[in-house]
């Protein structure tokens, strides 16, 4: 099993202060949590563009950074619990075309969210308690249980549209391009949830 991973810098204000080696290690950890979540007794080969991260993983730690050493320990402990053996190899930048392209894409529109306090107040006023967030990620989930658009280390599922909505009590803040599909699924499946949509007011000049 080979996993090609990329660094993701948008983890929050605190992680933006971390160095590249730590972020690459963290990405490896998240990759393992996502793609090897249900694996046991396997070898996972991590292909990483950062030579320091490769060395830290293969040596099961480092004496040069306390934070990187602690994270490497966490990675290996998780793997040993599942009888997963990991090794890492370096991929030169000239060959890392797909991951480099993905890391440079500006996808901040996927991470929109309501202010949590306002959502909590609105749900209280509606006397509605959803149990799953249908369109979220580990960065912007409003509920502990959520469905992601892409593979995600903590998501309950990937792709909300393959789920049976009639069995869910959900909260949904879908991408604007999916609103028509969302409303159609709610109607067809007689689903019960709270859906955040843009205002229907029209521009008077239109």
C-alpha positions as CSV (number, residue, x, y, z in Angstrom):
1,X,0.0,0.0,0.0
2,X,1.6,3.3,-1.1
3,X,0.3,6.6,0.1
4,X,1.4,9.9,-1.6
5,X,0.8,12.7,0.8
6,X,1.1,16.5,0.6
7,X,1.6,19.2,3.3
8,X,-1.6,21.1,4.3
9,X,-0.8,24.4,6.0
10,X,-4.4,25.4,6.8
11,X,-4.7,23.6,10.1
12,X,-5.4,26.6,12.2
13,X,-3.5,29.6,13.7
14,X,-1.3,27.5,16.0
15,X,-0.2,25.0,13.4
16,X,0.8,27.8,11.1
17,X,3.6,28.5,13.5
18,X,5.0,25.0,13.1
19,X,7.9,24.3,10.7
20,X,7.7,22.3,7.5
21,X,9.1,19.1,9.0
22,X,6.3,19.0,11.6
23,X,3.6,19.7,9.0
24,X,4.9,17.0,6.8
25,X,4.8,14.5,9.7
26,X,1.3,15.6,10.6
27,X,0.2,15.1,7.1
28,X,1.6,11.6,7.2
29,X,-0.3,10.9,10.4
30,X,-3.5,12.2,8.9
31,X,-2.9,10.2,5.8
32,X,-2.5,7.0,7.9
33,X,-5.7,7.8,9.9
34,X,-7.6,8.3,6.6
35,X,-6.4,5.6,4.3
36,X,-5.3,3.0,6.7
37,X,-8.1,3.5,9.2
38,X,-9.3,-0.1,9.0
39,X,-6.1,-1.8,8.1
40,X,-4.2,-4.2,10.3
41,X,-1.1,-6.4,9.7
42,X,0.0,-4.5,6.6
43,X,3.0,-2.6,5.4
44,X,2.3,1.1,4.5
45,X,4.9,2.9,2.3
46,X,4.7,6.7,2.7
47,X,6.0,8.7,-0.2
48,X,7.0,12.1,1.2
49,X,8.6,15.2,-0.4
50,X,10.4,16.2,2.8
51,X,13.7,14.4,3.5
52,X,13.6,15.3,7.2
53,X,10.2,13.8,7.6
54,X,11.3,10.6,5.8
55,X,14.3,10.3,8.2
56,X,12.2,10.9,11.3
57,X,9.7,8.2,10.4
58,X,12.3,5.6,9.4
59,X,14.3,6.3,12.5
60,X,11.2,6.3,14.7
61,X,11.9,9.7,16.0
62,X,14.5,12.5,16.1
63,X,16.8,14.1,18.7
64,X,16.7,17.5,16.9
65,X,13.1,18.5,17.6
66,X,11.0,17.8,20.7
67,X,7.7,18.4,18.9
68,X,8.6,16.3,15.8
69,X,9.8,13.5,18.1
70,X,6.6,13.5,20.1
71,X,4.5,13.4,16.9
72,X,6.7,10.6,15.4
73,X,6.1,8.6,18.7
74,X,2.3,9.1,18.3
75,X,2.5,7.9,14.7
76,X,4.4,4.7,15.5
77,X,2.3,3.9,18.6
78,X,-0.8,4.1,16.5
79,X,0.7,1.8,13.9
80,X,2.0,-0.7,16.5
81,X,-1.4,-1.0,18.0
82,X,-2.7,-2.1,14.6
83,X,0.3,-4.1,13.7
84,X,1.0,-1.8,10.8
85,X,4.6,-1.4,9.7
86,X,5.4,1.9,8.0
87,X,8.4,3.0,6.0
88,X,9.0,6.3,4.2
89,X,10.7,7.2,0.9
90,X,11.5,10.6,-0.5
91,X,10.0,11.8,-3.8
92,X,11.9,14.6,-5.6
93,X,9.9,17.7,-6.4
94,X,10.2,17.2,-10.1
95,X,8.3,13.9,-9.7
96,X,5.8,15.1,-7.1
97,X,3.6,16.8,-9.7
98,X,0.1,15.7,-8.5
99,X,0.7,16.5,-4.8
100,X,2.4,19.9,-5.6
101,X,-0.5,20.9,-7.8
102,X,-3.0,20.0,-5.1
103,X,-1.1,21.9,-2.4
104,X,-1.1,25.1,-4.5
105,X,-4.9,25.0,-5.2
106,X,-6.9,27.7,-3.4
107,X,-9.9,25.8,-2.0
108,X,-10.9,28.0,0.8
109,X,-14.4,28.1,-0.5
110,X,-14.8,24.5,0.7
111,X,-14.1,25.6,4.3
112,X,-17.0,28.1,4.8
113,X,-18.9,27.8,8.1
114,X,-21.4,29.7,10.3
115,X,-20.2,31.1,13.5
116,X,-20.7,28.3,15.9
117,X,-22.4,30.4,18.6
118,X,-25.0,31.7,16.1
119,X,-25.7,28.2,14.8
120,X,-26.1,26.9,18.4
121,X,-28.6,29.8,19.1
122,X,-30.5,29.1,15.8
123,X,-30.8,25.4,16.6
124,X,-32.0,26.2,20.1
125,X,-34.7,28.5,18.7
126,X,-35.7,25.8,16.2
127,X,-35.8,23.2,19.0
128,X,-33.8,20.9,16.7
129,X,-30.8,18.8,17.6
130,X,-29.0,17.4,14.6
131,X,-26.6,14.5,15.0
132,X,-24.5,14.7,11.9
133,X,-23.0,17.5,9.7
134,X,-23.4,16.4,6.1
135,X,-21.0,18.8,4.3
136,X,-17.9,19.4,6.4
137,X,-14.2,18.6,7.0
138,X,-12.0,18.2,10.0
139,X,-11.4,22.0,9.8
140,X,-15.0,23.3,9.8
141,X,-17.2,20.5,11.2
142,X,-20.0,21.9,13.5
143,X,-20.8,18.5,15.0
144,X,-18.7,15.7,16.2
145,X,-20.1,13.3,13.6
146,X,-19.7,14.6,10.1
147,X,-19.5,13.6,6.4
148,X,-16.6,14.9,4.3
149,X,-16.3,15.7,0.6
150,X,-13.0,13.9,0.3
151,X,-11.2,11.2,2.4
152,X,-10.9,12.7,5.9
153,X,-9.2,11.1,9.0
154,X,-12.2,11.7,11.3
155,X,-15.2,11.7,9.0
156,X,-18.0,9.2,9.6
157,X,-18.4,8.8,5.8
158,X,-17.3,10.4,2.5
159,X,-19.8,11.9,0.1
160,X,-23.1,12.7,1.7
161,X,-25.1,11.8,-1.4
162,X,-24.4,8.1,-1.1
163,X,-26.0,8.0,2.4
164,X,-29.7,7.4,3.1
165,X,-30.8,10.8,4.4
166,X,-34.2,9.5,5.6
167,X,-32.4,7.7,8.4
168,X,-30.4,10.8,9.5
169,X,-31.2,13.9,11.6
170,X,-28.8,16.3,10.0
171,X,-27.4,19.7,9.7
172,X,-26.2,20.8,6.2
173,X,-24.4,23.8,4.9
174,X,-23.8,22.6,1.3
175,X,-21.6,24.2,-1.4
176,X,-23.7,26.5,-3.4
177,X,-23.3,24.5,-6.5
178,X,-25.0,21.5,-4.8
179,X,-28.0,23.3,-3.4
180,X,-30.4,22.0,-6.1
181,X,-29.2,18.4,-5.6
182,X,-29.6,18.8,-1.8
183,X,-33.1,20.1,-2.0
184,X,-34.1,17.4,-4.4
185,X,-32.7,14.6,-2.2
186,X,-34.5,16.1,0.9
187,X,-37.8,16.2,-1.0
188,X,-37.4,12.7,-2.5
189,X,-36.2,11.0,0.6
190,X,-38.5,12.9,3.0
191,X,-35.4,13.7,5.0
192,X,-35.4,15.7,8.3
193,X,-32.8,18.3,8.9
194,X,-31.7,21.9,9.0
195,X,-30.2,23.2,5.8
196,X,-28.4,26.6,5.4
197,X,-29.2,28.3,2.1
198,X,-28.5,31.8,0.7
199,X,-31.3,34.3,0.9
200,X,-33.9,34.1,-1.8
201,X,-34.2,37.9,-2.2
202,X,-33.8,39.1,-5.7
203,X,-32.0,42.2,-6.9
204,X,-34.7,44.8,-7.7
205,X,-32.8,45.7,-10.8
206,X,-33.1,42.2,-12.2
